[in-house]
Amino acid sequence: MQAYIEYLRNHFNNTNIIYVDYMDLAFEEIKEYHALHNYVEERHQAGKTNYVFVDEARK
């Protein structure tokens, strides 16, 4: 996933990457889907191609 994110960053100028890694404790508070939705909405950038990557998603 990281390789693809780097590819996007290196080959496209108008991109916004929103990345969530649930193995990182910094994301502990956004495991509930409403919190995840709010996290993504806050980071969405109008006029750009927005990508959302969620690593280690669990039920």
N, C-alpha and C positions, 0 to 999 in steps of 0.2 A: 504494500500500500504506500509506503514511504517513497518508493521509487516512482510510482505513478504521480504522487503529489509533486515530487521534484520535477518530473517531466512537464506537468501542467505549468508550474511556476517558471520553468526555463523556456517554454515554447509559446506561451500565450500571455499577453500583457493585461488583458481585461478580466482577470480571474480573481475570485475571492475564495480562499480555502477555509472551511470551518472544520476543524478536526477535534474529535473527542476520543480520548483513550481511557477506557474504563479500568485499565491496569494502573493508571496514575491516580493517586489519591486526591489530586487536585480536582478531579471530576466526580468525586463521591456524591456530592450534593445534587447532581443532575441526573441521577439514575431513574427517577420517576419521569414518565413520559411528558407530563405537563412542564416540568422543569427543563427537560431537553428541548421541547418546542420553544420555550421562552429564550433559552440560550441561543438557539439557531436564529430566531427572529431578531434578537438584539445584535447579532453579528452579520446579518444579511446586508448586502450593499446593493442598493438599487443601481441599475445601469451596468452591472457587472455580471459575468457568468459565475454563479455561486455553486460551489461544490460542498457537500456535507459528507464527511467520512467519519464513521463510528467504528472504532477498533475494540475488539473484545466485548461485543454486545452480548448480554446474557438475559435470560428470562427472569 
